[in-house]
Amino acid sequence: MFFVISGYLVTMLLMREEKSSGRVAFGTFLIKRFFRIVPSYWMAIFIYWLACFAIEPLPGDYQRFMERLPYYLAFVPEYADAKGFSIFTHSWTVGIELKFYMLFPLVGFLIIKDKNWRFATTSIAGILLIWEGSFPAQSYCALLFGAMLAFLLERPRGYAWAAMLTQVPVVVPLAMIAALFAMLHYVEQFTVVSVVATYVVAYAILQQGAVLRTLTWKPLVYLGQRSYGAYLLHFLGIRIGYLAFGSDTVTSGILTTCFCLAVTIPAAELMYRAIERPGIEYGRRLLDKKEVSAAR
């Protein structure tokens, strides 16, 4: 779901920029993305290193973390766990996102100017990724599904077609999600995940109603703003919770969940205020200086 939303939002923003100014400022886009993602990512690397080093029951985690540290620092965390999982395994999504940000605008907007060719090229790339079948390929495919949704909704016929397909009661997308979870219990079919996620995102966009009221609920907006930091830090909270409460009973699972929420949300708030928001603001100031210098 996250990758589909990300692919849709990035593509929509790029299309709006192109429509308003006649071009996409690729350098500006990269600077914004860098200061939105990388400072918090670097801080998370430091926090996990410090926790693995300082917490006595985590020596095995520390060794595995240090073995994979070059991958984390080189922005290729998706290749760090070829020999097994680690405490920072979930950072693979950051590597996928960064490469999408670097390649998709370059190919999809700077090199390919024709809208029909953009959609066709994105579709072909998605088909090839499905055929390749690896986990990273499926992740990129989800991003491209989101991009194709944005391209589709930009066209009057595409918008009308999507609106017709999503003009159903809310129970339909909910049933699709339930069926998806049931399927994943038996088989991991990530292409189906991408298809269902794309439909749900389209439904939320086109059939707003109760969905929009839910998404604009203040607690959800608050959590959404801090979701990146929470995502980066939550696995450490789970790991420490398992150390404190165990991992072999329902009670220990509930206690670990409560502990993770109690620790992760304040930590994400702190990261948002101290790292993420200042990083975004610094990137904006940097771009403002660049515009002033260009004007001279």
Residue pairs with C-beta under 8 A, 6 or more apart in sequence:
1 197
1 200
1 201
2 93
3 93
3 96
3 97
3 139
3 142
3 143
3 146
3 194
3 197
4 142
4 143
4 145
4 146
4 149
4 194
4 197
4 198
4 201
5 146
5 201
6 97
6 100
6 143
6 146
7 100
7 104
7 142
7 143
7 144
7 145
7 146
7 147
7 149
7 150
8 146
8 147
8 149
8 150
8 201
9 146
9 150
10 100
10 101
10 104
10 105
10 146
10 147
11 104
11 108
11 146
11 147
11 150
11 151
12 150
14 24
14 29
14 105
14 108
14 109
15 150
15 151
15 154
17 23
17 24
17 25
18 24
18 109
24 105
24 109
24 110
26 105
26 106
26 109
26 110
28 287
29 101
29 105
30 101
30 102
31 283
31 286
31 287
32 280
32 283
32 284
32 287
33 98
33 101
34 283
35 279
35 280
35 282
35 283
35 286
36 276
36 279
36 280
36 283
37 94
37 97
37 98
37 228
38 279
39 275
39 276
39 278
39 279
40 228
40 229
40 232
40 271
40 275
40 276
40 279
41 91
41 94
41 232
43 271
43 275
44 88
44 91
44 229
44 232
44 233
44 271
45 69
45 72
45 73
45 88
45 91
47 233
47 236
48 65
48 87
48 88
48 236
49 65
49 66
49 69
51 58
51 236
51 240
52 58
52 61
52 62
52 65
52 87
53 62
55 240
55 243
57 243
58 87
58 239
58 243
61 86
61 87
61 239
64 84
64 86
64 87
65 86
65 87
65 88
68 77
68 80
68 81
68 86
68 88
71 77
71 79
71 80
72 80
72 88
72 91
75 94
75 95
75 98
76 95
77 88
77 91
77 92
77 94
77 95
78 92
78 93
78 95
78 96
78 136
78 139
79 95
80 86
80 88
80 89
80 91
80 92
81 89
81 92
87 235
87 236
87 239
88 235
89 235
90 231
90 232
90 235
91 232
92 136
93 139
93 231
96 136
96 139
96 140
96 143
97 143
99 140
100 140
100 143
104 143
104 144
104 147
107 121
108 118
108 121
108 122
108 147
109 118
112 118
112 121
115 151
115 154
115 155
118 151
119 148
119 151
119 152
122 144
122 147
122 148
122 151
123 148
125 144
126 141
126 144
126 145
126 148
129 137
129 138
129 140
129 141
129 144
130 137
130 138
130 141
130 191
135 190
138 190
138 191
138 194
139 190
141 190
141 191
141 194
142 190
142 193
142 194
142 197
145 194
145 195
145 197
145 198
146 198
146 201
148 198
149 162
149 198
149 201
149 202
151 158
152 158
152 159
152 161
152 162
153 159
153 162
153 202
153 205
153 206
159 206
162 202
162 206
163 206
165 199
165 202
166 199
166 202
166 203
166 206
166 207
167 207
168 203
168 207
170 203
170 207
170 209
170 210
170 211
173 199
173 200
173 203
176 196
176 199
176 200
177 196
177 200
180 192
180 193
180 196
183 189
183 192
184 193
203 211
204 211
204 212
204 215
214 220
215 221
223 230
223 265
225 272
226 265
226 268
226 269
226 271
226 272
227 268
228 268
228 276
229 267
229 268
229 269
229 271
229 272
229 275
229 276
230 264
230 265
230 267
230 268
232 271
233 264
233 267
233 268
233 271
234 260
234 264
237 259
237 260
237 261
237 263
237 264
237 267
238 256
238 260
240 259
240 263
241 255
241 256
241 257
241 259
241 260
242 252
242 256
244 255
244 256
244 259
245 251
245 252
245 255
245 256
245 259
246 252
247 253
247 256
